Amino acid sequence: MMKTVEYDVQGMHCVSCSMGIQKLLKKTKGVTDVEVQLSLSKVHVTYDESSVNDKLIVDTVARLGYKAVQAKK
């Protein structure tokens, strides 16, 4: 089942930051779409829940030196 989750990303301050996050997340198996909103420091990730979970997304962003937390609705 596909799920789209919004994350707040701390430390993302330029286009290069956002492109790096987007590129790495898109390479993650099970992730089908990534939309980065640099001006809002947000990332929307659509993924297959059978192969990706919240921890994997957070850990993937952390590999680049940023902190991602699921946005509160």
PDB file with one MODEL, atoms N, CA, C and O in Angstrom:
MODEL        1
ATOM      1  N   MET A   1       0.847  -1.178   0.000  1.00  0.00           N
ATOM      2  CA  MET A   1       0.000   0.000   0.000  1.00  0.00           C
ATOM      3  C   MET A   1       0.898   1.250   0.000  1.00  0.00           C
ATOM      4  O   MET A   1       1.876   1.318   0.745  1.00  0.00           O
ATOM      5  N   MET A   2       0.564   2.208  -0.820  1.00  0.00           N
ATOM      6  CA  MET A   2       1.347   3.432  -0.934  1.00  0.00           C
ATOM      7  C   MET A   2       0.935   4.424   0.151  1.00  0.00           C
ATOM      8  O   MET A   2      -0.235   4.520   0.521  1.00  0.00           O
ATOM      9  N   LYS A   3       1.918   5.148   0.644  1.00  0.00           N
ATOM     10  CA  LYS A   3       1.681   6.119   1.706  1.00  0.00           C
ATOM     11  C   LYS A   3       2.506   7.366   1.397  1.00  0.00           C
ATOM     12  O   LYS A   3       3.652   7.261   0.959  1.00  0.00           O
ATOM     13  N   THR A   4       1.928   8.543   1.623  1.00  0.00           N
ATOM     14  CA  THR A   4       2.662   9.794   1.469  1.00  0.00           C
ATOM     15  C   THR A   4       2.769  10.455   2.836  1.00  0.00           C
ATOM     16  O   THR A   4       1.771  10.645   3.531  1.00  0.00           O
ATOM     17  N   VAL A   5       4.003  10.802   3.207  1.00  0.00           N
ATOM     18  CA  VAL A   5       4.266  11.383   4.518  1.00  0.00           C
ATOM     19  C   VAL A   5       5.049  12.673   4.335  1.00  0.00           C
ATOM     20  O   VAL A   5       5.934  12.764   3.484  1.00  0.00           O
ATOM     21  N   GLU A   6       4.709  13.672   5.149  1.00  0.00           N
ATOM     22  CA  GLU A   6       5.416  14.955   5.130  1.00  0.00           C
ATOM     23  C   GLU A   6       6.399  14.992   6.294  1.00  0.00           C
ATOM     24  O   GLU A   6       6.061  14.631   7.421  1.00  0.00           O
ATOM     25  N   TYR A   7       7.613  15.432   6.006  1.00  0.00           N
ATOM     26  CA  TYR A   7       8.657  15.552   7.022  1.00  0.00           C
ATOM     27  C   TYR A   7       9.149  16.986   7.082  1.00  0.00           C
ATOM     28  O   TYR A   7       9.273  17.656   6.057  1.00  0.00           O
ATOM     29  N   ASP A   8       9.431  17.453   8.303  1.00  0.00           N
ATOM     30  CA  ASP A   8      10.133  18.714   8.508  1.00  0.00           C
ATOM     31  C   ASP A   8      11.619  18.364   8.525  1.00  0.00           C
ATOM     32  O   ASP A   8      12.029  17.413   9.191  1.00  0.00           O
ATOM     33  N   VAL A   9      12.423  19.135   7.792  1.00  0.00           N
ATOM     34  CA  VAL A   9      13.854  18.847   7.709  1.00  0.00           C
ATOM     35  C   VAL A   9      14.635  20.029   8.268  1.00  0.00           C
ATOM     36  O   VAL A   9      14.507  21.157   7.790  1.00  0.00           O
ATOM     37  N   GLN A  10      15.440  19.758   9.277  1.00  0.00           N
ATOM     38  CA  GLN A  10      16.271  20.790   9.884  1.00  0.00           C
ATOM     39  C   GLN A  10      17.640  20.803   9.211  1.00  0.00           C
ATOM     40  O   GLN A  10      18.241  19.752   8.987  1.00  0.00           O
ATOM     41  N   GLY A  11      18.126  22.004   8.892  1.00  0.00           N
ATOM     42  CA  GLY A  11      19.447  22.153   8.310  1.00  0.00           C
ATOM     43  C   GLY A  11      19.468  22.286   6.800  1.00  0.00           C
ATOM     44  O   GLY A  11      20.521  22.555   6.222  1.00  0.00           O
ATOM     45  N   MET A  12      18.339  22.106   6.154  1.00  0.00           N
ATOM     46  CA  MET A  12      18.259  22.238   4.696  1.00  0.00           C
ATOM     47  C   MET A  12      18.098  23.724   4.375  1.00  0.00           C
ATOM     48  O   MET A  12      17.054  24.315   4.651  1.00  0.00           O
ATOM     49  N   HIS A  13      19.144  24.328   3.786  1.00  0.00           N
ATOM     50  CA  HIS A  13      19.098  25.775   3.590  1.00  0.00           C
ATOM     51  C   HIS A  13      19.407  26.247   2.171  1.00  0.00           C
ATOM     52  O   HIS A  13      19.371  27.448   1.902  1.00  0.00           O
ATOM     53  N   CYS A  14      19.709  25.321   1.258  1.00  0.00           N
ATOM     54  CA  CYS A  14      20.016  25.750  -0.116  1.00  0.00           C
ATOM     55  C   CYS A  14      19.528  24.706  -1.123  1.00  0.00           C
ATOM     56  O   CYS A  14      19.108  23.610  -0.752  1.00  0.00           O
ATOM     57  N   VAL A  15      19.591  25.067  -2.379  1.00  0.00           N
ATOM     58  CA  VAL A  15      19.139  24.178  -3.451  1.00  0.00           C
ATOM     59  C   VAL A  15      19.972  22.901  -3.469  1.00  0.00           C
ATOM     60  O   VAL A  15      19.437  21.816  -3.702  1.00  0.00           O
ATOM     61  N   SER A  16      21.259  23.018  -3.228  1.00  0.00           N
ATOM     62  CA  SER A  16      22.134  21.847  -3.214  1.00  0.00           C
ATOM     63  C   SER A  16      21.705  20.863  -2.126  1.00  0.00           C
ATOM     64  O   SER A  16      21.704  19.651  -2.341  1.00  0.00           O
ATOM     65  N   CYS A  17      21.338  21.395  -0.952  1.00  0.00           N
ATOM     66  CA  CYS A  17      20.845  20.548   0.151  1.00  0.00           C
ATOM     67  C   CYS A  17      19.600  19.782  -0.296  1.00  0.00           C
ATOM     68  O   CYS A  17      19.523  18.563  -0.146  1.00  0.00           O
ATOM     69  N   SER A  18      18.645  20.500  -0.837  1.00  0.00           N
ATOM     70  CA  SER A  18      17.375  19.883  -1.218  1.00  0.00           C
ATOM     71  C   SER A  18      17.558  18.863  -2.337  1.00  0.00           C
ATOM     72  O   SER A  18      16.906  17.818  -2.338  1.00  0.00           O
ATOM     73  N   MET A  19      18.435  19.159  -3.281  1.00  0.00           N
ATOM     74  CA  MET A  19      18.668  18.219  -4.382  1.00  0.00           C
ATOM     75  C   MET A  19      19.345  16.943  -3.888  1.00  0.00           C
ATOM     76  O   MET A  19      19.042  15.852  -4.372  1.00  0.00           O
ATOM     77  N   GLY A  20      20.254  17.076  -2.933  1.00  0.00           N
ATOM     78  CA  GLY A  20      20.917  15.900  -2.373  1.00  0.00           C
ATOM     79  C   GLY A  20      19.933  14.993  -1.657  1.00  0.00           C
ATOM     80  O   GLY A  20      19.970  13.772  -1.814  1.00  0.00           O
ATOM     81  N   ILE A  21      19.054  15.595  -0.871  1.00  0.00           N
ATOM     82  CA  ILE A  21      18.031  14.827  -0.149  1.00  0.00           C
ATOM     83  C   ILE A  21      17.107  14.134  -1.143  1.00  0.00           C
ATOM     84  O   ILE A  21      16.820  12.944  -1.014  1.00  0.00           O
ATOM     85  N   GLN A  22      16.651  14.881  -2.123  1.00  0.00           N
ATOM     86  CA  GLN A  22      15.732  14.314  -3.116  1.00  0.00           C
ATOM     87  C   GLN A  22      16.388  13.152  -3.872  1.00  0.00           C
ATOM     88  O   GLN A  22      15.765  12.109  -4.069  1.00  0.00           O
ATOM     89  N   LYS A  23      17.626  13.331  -4.287  1.00  0.00           N
ATOM     90  CA  LYS A  23      18.329  12.307  -5.059  1.00  0.00           C
ATOM     91  C   LYS A  23      18.512  11.029  -4.236  1.00  0.00           C
ATOM     92  O   LYS A  23      18.254   9.931  -4.730  1.00  0.00           O
ATOM     93  N   LEU A  24      18.954  11.166  -2.992  1.00  0.00           N
ATOM     94  CA  LEU A  24      19.184   9.989  -2.163  1.00  0.00           C
ATOM     95  C   LEU A  24      17.878   9.259  -1.839  1.00  0.00           C
ATOM     96  O   LEU A  24      17.831   8.030  -1.877  1.00  0.00           O
ATOM     97  N   LEU A  25      16.826  10.005  -1.524  1.00  0.00           N
ATOM     98  CA  LEU A  25      15.544   9.362  -1.216  1.00  0.00           C
ATOM     99  C   LEU A  25      14.978   8.648  -2.438  1.00  0.00           C
ATOM    100  O   LEU A  25      14.414   7.561  -2.313  1.00  0.00           O
ATOM    101  N   LYS A  26      15.124   9.250  -3.621  1.00  0.00           N
ATOM    102  CA  LYS A  26      14.593   8.615  -4.844  1.00  0.00           C
ATOM    103  C   LYS A  26      15.317   7.314  -5.158  1.00  0.00           C
ATOM    104  O   LYS A  26      14.753   6.436  -5.810  1.00  0.00           O
ATOM    105  N   LYS A  27      16.570   7.178  -4.697  1.00  0.00           N
ATOM    106  CA  LYS A  27      17.331   5.947  -4.920  1.00  0.00           C
ATOM    107  C   LYS A  27      16.915   4.836  -3.958  1.00  0.00           C
ATOM    108  O   LYS A  27      17.290   3.679  -4.148  1.00  0.00           O
ATOM    109  N   THR A  28      16.147   5.181  -2.931  1.00  0.00           N
ATOM    110  CA  THR A  28      15.732   4.206  -1.926  1.00  0.00           C
ATOM    111  C   THR A  28      14.668   3.289  -2.508  1.00  0.00           C
ATOM    112  O   THR A  28      13.639   3.747  -3.005  1.00  0.00           O
ATOM    113  N   LYS A  29      14.930   1.978  -2.440  1.00  0.00           N
ATOM    114  CA  LYS A  29      13.992   1.004  -2.985  1.00  0.00           C
ATOM    115  C   LYS A  29      12.649   1.122  -2.267  1.00  0.00           C
ATOM    116  O   LYS A  29      12.599   1.090  -1.037  1.00  0.00           O
ATOM    117  N   GLY A  30      11.568   1.257  -3.023  1.00  0.00           N
ATOM    118  CA  GLY A  30      10.224   1.377  -2.462  1.00  0.00           C
ATOM    119  C   GLY A  30       9.709   2.796  -2.444  1.00  0.00           C
ATOM    120  O   GLY A  30       8.508   3.017  -2.286  1.00  0.00           O
ATOM    121  N   VAL A  31      10.608   3.781  -2.606  1.00  0.00           N
ATOM    122  CA  VAL A  31      10.190   5.184  -2.671  1.00  0.00           C
ATOM    123  C   VAL A  31       9.808   5.482  -4.115  1.00  0.00           C
ATOM    124  O   VAL A  31      10.592   5.248  -5.035  1.00  0.00           O
ATOM    125  N   THR A  32       8.594   6.000  -4.306  1.00  0.00           N
ATOM    126  CA  THR A  32       8.121   6.258  -5.669  1.00  0.00           C
ATOM    127  C   THR A  32       8.131   7.731  -6.037  1.00  0.00           C
ATOM    128  O   THR A  32       8.209   8.070  -7.218  1.00  0.00           O
ATOM    129  N   ASP A  33       8.053   8.622  -5.036  1.00  0.00           N
ATOM    130  CA  ASP A  33       8.047  10.048  -5.343  1.00  0.00           C
ATOM    131  C   ASP A  33       8.592  10.837  -4.158  1.00  0.00           C
ATOM    132  O   ASP A  33       8.348  10.502  -2.998  1.00  0.00           O
ATOM    133  N   VAL A  34       9.340  11.900  -4.482  1.00  0.00           N
ATOM    134  CA  VAL A  34       9.888  12.794  -3.463  1.00  0.00           C
ATOM    135  C   VAL A  34       9.668  14.219  -3.936  1.00  0.00           C
ATOM    136  O   VAL A  34      10.052  14.574  -5.050  1.00  0.00           O
ATOM    137  N   GLU A  35       9.052  15.034  -3.095  1.00  0.00           N
ATOM    138  CA  GLU A  35       8.842  16.451  -3.402  1.00  0.00           C
ATOM    139  C   GLU A  35       9.446  17.266  -2.261  1.00  0.00           C
ATOM    140  O   GLU A  35       9.020  17.159  -1.111  1.00  0.00           O
ATOM    141  N   VAL A  36      10.446  18.084  -2.598  1.00  0.00           N
ATOM    142  CA  VAL A  36      11.124  18.903  -1.600  1.00  0.00           C
ATOM    143  C   VAL A  36      10.627  20.344  -1.716  1.00  0.00           C
ATOM    144  O   VAL A  36      10.595  20.909  -2.809  1.00  0.00           O
ATOM    145  N   GLN A  37      10.242  20.929  -0.591  1.00  0.00           N
ATOM    146  CA  GLN A  37       9.843  22.334  -0.531  1.00  0.00           C
ATOM    147  C   GLN A  37      10.895  23.061   0.305  1.00  0.00           C
ATOM    148  O   GLN A  37      10.782  23.165   1.526  1.00  0.00           O
ATOM    149  N   LEU A  38      11.919  23.560  -0.387  1.00  0.00           N
ATOM    150  CA  LEU A  38      13.052  24.191   0.282  1.00  0.00           C
ATOM    151  C   LEU A  38      12.621  25.361   1.153  1.00  0.00           C
ATOM    152  O   LEU A  38      13.075  25.475   2.292  1.00  0.00           O
ATOM    153  N   SER A  39      11.757  26.232   0.644  1.00  0.00           N
ATOM    154  CA  SER A  39      11.356  27.433   1.383  1.00  0.00           C
ATOM    155  C   SER A  39      10.618  27.108   2.682  1.00  0.00           C
ATOM    156  O   SER A  39      10.620  27.913   3.613  1.00  0.00           O
ATOM    157  N   LEU A  40       9.990  25.934   2.747  1.00  0.00           N
ATOM    158  CA  LEU A  40       9.252  25.516   3.947  1.00  0.00           C
ATOM    159  C   LEU A  40      10.016  24.482   4.773  1.00  0.00           C
ATOM    160  O   LEU A  40       9.557  24.067   5.837  1.00  0.00           O
ATOM    161  N   SER A  41      11.190  24.068   4.276  1.00  0.00           N
ATOM    162  CA  SER A  41      11.997  23.012   4.915  1.00  0.00           C
ATOM    163  C   SER A  41      11.190  21.735   5.099  1.00  0.00           C
ATOM    164  O   SER A  41      11.213  21.115   6.162  1.00  0.00           O
ATOM    165  N   LYS A  42      10.475  21.354   4.042  1.00  0.00           N
ATOM    166  CA  LYS A  42       9.621  20.164   4.092  1.00  0.00           C
ATOM    167  C   LYS A  42       9.949  19.220   2.939  1.00  0.00           C
ATOM    168  O   LYS A  42      10.389  19.641   1.869  1.00  0.00           O
ATOM    169  N   VAL A  43       9.722  17.936   3.188  1.00  0.00           N
ATOM    170  CA  VAL A  43       9.873  16.909   2.166  1.00  0.00           C
ATOM    171  C   VAL A  43       8.647  16.013   2.232  1.00  0.00           C
ATOM    172  O   VAL A  43       8.268  15.546   3.306  1.00  0.00           O
ATOM    173  N   HIS A  44       8.031  15.777   1.084  1.00  0.00           N
ATOM    174  CA  HIS A  44       6.911  14.840   0.980  1.00  0.00           C
ATOM    175  C   HIS A  44       7.450  13.591   0.288  1.00  0.00           C
ATOM    176  O   HIS A  44       8.019  13.673  -0.800  1.00  0.00           O
ATOM    177  N   VAL A  45       7.270  12.449   0.920  1.00  0.00           N
ATOM    178  CA  VAL A  45       7.784  11.196   0.382  1.00  0.00           C
ATOM    179  C   VAL A  45       6.629  10.215   0.217  1.00  0.00           C
ATOM    180  O   VAL A  45       5.867   9.969   1.152  1.00  0.00           O
ATOM    181  N   THR A  46       6.512   9.660  -0.987  1.00  0.00           N
ATOM    182  CA  THR A  46       5.524   8.624  -1.258  1.00  0.00           C
ATOM    183  C   THR A  46       6.273   7.309  -1.385  1.00  0.00           C
ATOM    184  O   THR A  46       7.222   7.191  -2.160  1.00  0.00           O
ATOM    185  N   TYR A  47       5.830   6.315  -0.607  1.00  0.00           N
ATOM    186  CA  TYR A  47       6.550   5.049  -0.603  1.00  0.00           C
ATOM    187  C   TYR A  47       5.611   3.880  -0.374  1.00  0.00           C
ATOM    188  O   TYR A  47       4.470   4.036   0.062  1.00  0.00           O
ATOM    189  N   ASP A  48       6.136   2.700  -0.684  1.00  0.00           N
ATOM    190  CA  ASP A  48       5.416   1.445  -0.494  1.00  0.00           C
ATOM    191  C   ASP A  48       5.670   0.989   0.943  1.00  0.00           C
ATOM    192  O   ASP A  48       6.805   0.701   1.321  1.00  0.00           O
ATOM    193  N   GLU A  49       4.608   0.926   1.731  1.00  0.00           N
ATOM    194  CA  GLU A  49       4.736   0.568   3.149  1.00  0.00           C
ATOM    195  C   GLU A  49       5.283  -0.843   3.374  1.00  0.00           C
ATOM    196  O   GLU A  49       5.750  -1.149   4.472  1.00  0.00           O
ATOM    197  N   SER A  50       5.236  -1.690   2.378  1.00  0.00           N
ATOM    198  CA  SER A  50       5.741  -3.052   2.556  1.00  0.00           C
ATOM    199  C   SER A  50       7.269  -3.117   2.513  1.00  0.00           C
ATOM    200  O   SER A  50       7.859  -4.104   2.954  1.00  0.00           O
ATOM    201  N   SER A  51       7.911  -2.073   1.984  1.00  0.00           N
ATOM    202  CA  SER A  51       9.373  -2.103   1.906  1.00  0.00           C
ATOM    203  C   SER A  51      10.065  -0.893   2.537  1.00  0.00           C
ATOM    204  O   SER A  51      11.285  -0.903   2.697  1.00  0.00           O
ATOM    205  N   VAL A  52       9.314   0.139   2.895  1.00  0.00           N
ATOM    206  CA  VAL A  52       9.896   1.355   3.473  1.00  0.00           C
ATOM    207  C   VAL A  52       9.080   1.741   4.705  1.00  0.00           C
ATOM    208  O   VAL A  52       7.863   1.559   4.746  1.00  0.00           O
ATOM    209  N   ASN A  53       9.776   2.276   5.708  1.00  0.00           N
ATOM    210  CA  ASN A  53       9.066   2.772   6.889  1.00  0.00           C
ATOM    211  C   ASN A  53       9.630   4.139   7.283  1.00  0.00           C
ATOM    212  O   ASN A  53      10.597   4.623   6.695  1.00  0.00           O
ATOM    213  N   ASP A  54       9.015   4.733   8.273  1.00  0.00           N
ATOM    214  CA  ASP A  54       9.399   6.072   8.722  1.00  0.00           C
ATOM    215  C   ASP A  54      10.862   6.120   9.148  1.00  0.00           C
ATOM    216  O   ASP A  54      11.569   7.070   8.813  1.00  0.00           O
ATOM    217  N   LYS A  55      11.323   5.117   9.876  1.00  0.00           N
ATOM    218  CA  LYS A  55      12.699   5.090  10.360  1.00  0.00           C
ATOM    219  C   LYS A  55      13.687   5.093   9.195  1.00  0.00           C
ATOM    220  O   LYS A  55      14.714   5.769   9.268  1.00  0.00           O
ATOM    221  N   LEU A  56      13.402   4.360   8.135  1.00  0.00           N
ATOM    222  CA  LEU A  56      14.294   4.318   6.981  1.00  0.00           C
ATOM    223  C   LEU A  56      14.407   5.695   6.330  1.00  0.00           C
ATOM    224  O   LEU A  56      15.502   6.103   5.942  1.00  0.00           O
ATOM    225  N   ILE A  57      13.305   6.409   6.207  1.00  0.00           N
ATOM    226  CA  ILE A  57      13.326   7.755   5.623  1.00  0.00           C
ATOM    227  C   ILE A  57      14.159   8.689   6.498  1.00  0.00           C
ATOM    228  O   ILE A  57      15.024   9.407   5.995  1.00  0.00           O
ATOM    229  N   VAL A  58      13.901   8.682   7.801  1.00  0.00           N
ATOM    230  CA  VAL A  58      14.623   9.539   8.745  1.00  0.00           C
ATOM    231  C   VAL A  58      16.117   9.219   8.721  1.00  0.00           C
ATOM    232  O   VAL A  58      16.948  10.127   8.698  1.00  0.00           O
ATOM    233  N   ASP A  59      16.455   7.934   8.725  1.00  0.00           N
ATOM    234  CA  ASP A  59      17.860   7.523   8.709  1.00  0.00           C
ATOM    235  C   ASP A  59      18.546   7.900   7.398  1.00  0.00           C
ATOM    236  O   ASP A  59      19.718   8.273   7.400  1.00  0.00           O
ATOM    237  N   THR A  60      17.835   7.806   6.291  1.00  0.00           N
ATOM    238  CA  THR A  60      18.399   8.165   4.989  1.00  0.00           C
ATOM    239  C   THR A  60      18.733   9.654   4.950  1.00  0.00           C
ATOM    240  O   THR A  60      19.810  10.035   4.489  1.00  0.00           O
ATOM    241  N   VAL A  61      17.825  10.493   5.425  1.00  0.00           N
ATOM    242  CA  VAL A  61      18.076  11.944   5.470  1.00  0.00           C
ATOM    243  C   VAL A  61      19.238  12.246   6.424  1.00  0.00           C
ATOM    244  O   VAL A  61      20.050  13.130   6.154  1.00  0.00           O
ATOM    245  N   ALA A  62      19.312  11.521   7.521  1.00  0.00           N
ATOM    246  CA  ALA A  62      20.381  11.727   8.508  1.00  0.00           C
ATOM    247  C   ALA A  62      21.756  11.407   7.925  1.00  0.00           C
ATOM    248  O   ALA A  62      22.753  11.992   8.350  1.00  0.00           O
ATOM    249  N   ARG A  63      21.827  10.497   6.970  1.00  0.00           N
ATOM    250  CA  ARG A  63      23.110  10.166   6.319  1.00  0.00           C
ATOM    251  C   ARG A  63      23.727  11.383   5.652  1.00  0.00           C
ATOM    252  O   ARG A  63      24.943  11.444   5.470  1.00  0.00           O
ATOM    253  N   LEU A  64      22.897  12.350   5.287  1.00  0.00           N
ATOM    254  CA  LEU A  64      23.386  13.576   4.646  1.00  0.00           C
ATOM    255  C   LEU A  64      23.622  14.701   5.655  1.00  0.00           C
ATOM    256  O   LEU A  64      24.034  15.799   5.279  1.00  0.00           O
ATOM    257  N   GLY A  65      23.365  14.430   6.925  1.00  0.00           N
ATOM    258  CA  GLY A  65      23.631  15.413   7.965  1.00  0.00           C
ATOM    259  C   GLY A  65      22.445  16.291   8.346  1.00  0.00           C
ATOM    260  O   GLY A  65      22.617  17.323   8.994  1.00  0.00           O
ATOM    261  N   TYR A  66      21.252  15.888   7.948  1.00  0.00           N
ATOM    262  CA  TYR A  66      20.042  16.651   8.264  1.00  0.00           C
ATOM    263  C   TYR A  66      19.174  15.848   9.217  1.00  0.00           C
ATOM    264  O   TYR A  66      19.316  14.630   9.325  1.00  0.00           O
ATOM    265  N   LYS A  67      18.286  16.531   9.898  1.00  0.00           N
ATOM    266  CA  LYS A  67      17.360  15.853  10.799  1.00  0.00           C
ATOM    267  C   LYS A  67      15.954  15.975  10.230  1.00  0.00           C
ATOM    268  O   LYS A  67      15.457  17.079  10.007  1.00  0.00           O
ATOM    269  N   ALA A  68      15.327  14.845  10.000  1.00  0.00           N
ATOM    270  CA  ALA A  68      13.947  14.813   9.490  1.00  0.00           C
ATOM    271  C   ALA A  68      13.036  14.261  10.573  1.00  0.00           C
ATOM    272  O   ALA A  68      13.346  13.252  11.207  1.00  0.00           O
ATOM    273  N   VAL A  69      11.917  14.926  10.778  1.00  0.00           N
ATOM    274  CA  VAL A  69      10.901  14.431  11.693  1.00  0.00           C
ATOM    275  C   VAL A  69       9.556  14.525  10.982  1.00  0.00           C
ATOM    276  O   VAL A  69       9.287  15.464  10.233  1.00  0.00           O
ATOM    277  N   GLN A  70       8.727  13.527  11.238  1.00  0.00           N
ATOM    278  CA  GLN A  70       7.405  13.529  10.605  1.00  0.00           C
ATOM    279  C   GLN A  70       6.654  14.777  11.063  1.00  0.00           C
ATOM    280  O   GLN A  70       6.577  15.071  12.256  1.00  0.00           O
ATOM    281  N   ALA A  71       6.103  15.500  10.094  1.00  0.00           N
ATOM    282  CA  ALA A  71       5.389  16.749  10.391  1.00  0.00           C
ATOM    283  C   ALA A  71       4.103  16.453  11.142  1.00  0.00           C
ATOM    284  O   ALA A  71       3.415  15.470  10.867  1.00  0.00           O
ATOM    285  N   LYS A  72       3.798  17.305  12.076  1.00  0.00           N
ATOM    286  CA  LYS A  72       2.545  17.161  12.823  1.00  0.00           C
ATOM    287  C   LYS A  72       1.425  17.773  11.987  1.00  0.00           C
ATOM    288  O   LYS A  72       1.586  18.823  11.365  1.00  0.00           O
ATOM    289  N   LYS A  73       0.298  17.092  11.993  1.00  0.00           N
ATOM    290  CA  LYS A  73      -0.839  17.571  11.186  1.00  0.00           C
ATOM    291  C   LYS A  73      -1.692  18.517  11.965  1.00  0.00           C
ATOM    292  O   LYS A  73      -2.690  19.018  11.446  1.00  0.00           O
TER     293      LYS A  73
ENDMDL
END
